[in-house]
Amino acid sequence: MPISSNRSLGIQKNKLLRYKLVKELYQKHKTEDIPTTVVWRKYVYPVYPISRTTLYEILCTPITSELKKIEELMSTKKKSS
């Protein structure tokens, strides 16, 4: 098992965990009467300096299912080594 594949899985996992934190912060402040751009500007951007496009990408990402896939891949690689 090459180290680079383990590293890329770790990088992907950390990215998804960071996405999860951003999404939780967004959902904490998002209400029906507040637009997404306002939530991004007032609450998300000061903590996580990301673009609006990145925020939209995060909101569309199936974080939990992707994390589950990565965890399964990492556990199968540990068993095989």
Secondary structure as UniProt FT lines:
FT   HELIX           3..29
FT   TURN            32..33
FT   HELIX           36..39
FT   HELIX           40..44
FT   HELIX           45..47
FT   HELIX           52..60
FT   HELIX           63..80
//
